[in-house]
Amino acid sequence: MKADLHPDYHPVIFQDLTTGKQFVTRSTVKSDKTETIDGVEHYVVAMSVTSDSHPFFTGKAQFVDTEGRIDKFQKRFGERKERRKKPTLG
């Protein structure tokens, strides 16, 4: 392995602020807060959304669109009453 080529990885804990779940991994990210697990010091990085709380992974949608897009458009702009006729060649 070449010297000074690869990034410096550290033990890190990513903590979900919503659920409190912690993910222990390695990363190049550092923080001021640290926590010791099994004698190894880990940086603690707080995350607002992780796979534990994201609606895609949990299956819980936070916003449900009750009206369809076409209905919304027609309500907003109205339906066109008359169509423009194509000119005839002749």
C-alpha positions in Angstrom: 0.0 0.0 0.0 1.4 3.4 -0.9 2.0 5.9 1.9 -0.2 9.0 2.1 -2.5 7.9 -0.6 -5.4 6.4 1.3 -7.7 8.3 3.7 -7.4 7.9 7.4 -10.3 5.7 8.7 -11.5 5.9 12.3 -14.0 3.9 14.3 -17.3 5.9 14.2 -20.8 5.6 15.7 -23.6 7.1 13.6 -26.5 7.9 15.9 -30.0 8.4 14.7 -31.5 11.4 16.5 -35.1 10.3 15.9 -34.9 6.7 17.1 -31.7 6.7 19.1 -30.3 3.7 17.3 -26.5 3.6 16.8 -24.6 2.2 13.8 -20.9 1.2 14.5 -18.7 1.4 11.5 -15.5 3.0 10.2 -15.4 6.4 8.4 -13.2 9.4 7.6 -15.6 11.6 9.5 -14.5 13.1 12.9 -16.4 14.8 15.6 -15.8 16.4 19.0 -18.0 13.9 20.8 -16.4 10.5 21.5 -17.6 7.2 23.1 -15.6 4.2 24.2 -16.8 0.7 23.3 -14.7 -2.3 24.3 -11.7 -0.1 25.0 -11.8 1.5 21.6 -12.6 5.2 21.3 -15.2 6.0 18.6 -16.2 9.4 17.2 -20.0 9.9 17.6 -21.8 11.6 14.6 -25.4 12.5 15.1 -27.7 12.1 12.0 -31.2 13.4 11.7 -32.2 10.6 9.2 -30.8 7.1 8.8 -32.1 3.8 7.4 -33.7 3.3 10.8 -36.0 6.3 10.5 -36.2 7.0 6.8 -39.8 6.4 5.3 -38.4 4.5 2.4 -36.8 1.9 4.6 -39.5 1.8 7.4 -42.4 1.6 4.9 -44.2 4.5 6.7 -45.0 7.3 4.3 -45.2 10.7 6.0 -47.1 12.5 3.2 -49.9 10.9 1.2 -51.2 12.6 -1.9 -55.0 12.1 -1.8 -55.7 13.7 -5.1 -54.1 12.7 -8.4 -51.8 15.0 -10.3 -54.2 15.3 -13.2 -57.1 16.2 -10.9 -55.0 18.8 -9.2 -53.9 20.3 -12.5 -57.5 20.5 -13.8 -58.7 22.0 -10.6 -56.0 24.6 -10.7 -56.1 25.6 -14.4 -59.5 24.3 -15.4 -60.4 22.1 -18.4 -60.1 23.6 -21.9 -63.5 23.9 -23.4 -62.7 24.1 -27.0 -59.9 22.5 -29.0 -58.0 24.4 -31.6 -58.7 22.8 -35.0 -55.9 22.0 -37.3 -56.0 24.0 -40.6 -56.9 22.0 -43.6 -54.7 22.0 -46.7 -57.0 22.6 -49.5 
